[in-house]
Amino acid sequence: MTNVERVEKWYAAHERKLTPQCSILRIKTLKPQDEVHGKVVIEVETESTLASVAFWNPGDVTALKIEKATGRESILDDRRLTVADKIESLLDGYFQQIVGPEDHS
């Protein structure tokens, strides 16, 4: 299973729980099975926050958050994944920071 497919699976399992907390929650994928060009982005908007989380099949991740009231930008993550990283756990952590301390696991 590719990184993009893992993110799609996590999103499918968590979308219903996240939707009530978000005014916008959408996923965009590009070539999920392509090991070189595959990419997925989850876009989120809540009452107070804009955010995006992107994974690429070659192993990169970027998670960004903007506070609407202040315009303050936060980089939650921007790096190459390691073999020890579990995408599902990373997503749980990002979404705790984006939508609050609800249980996303």
Secondary structure, DSSP 4 states (H G I P E B T S, - for coil): --HHHHHHHHHHHHHHHHGGG-SEEEEEEE-TT-TTT-EEEEEEE-SSEEEEEEEETTSEEEEEEEETTT--EEEEEEEE--TT--HHHHHHHHHHHHH-S----
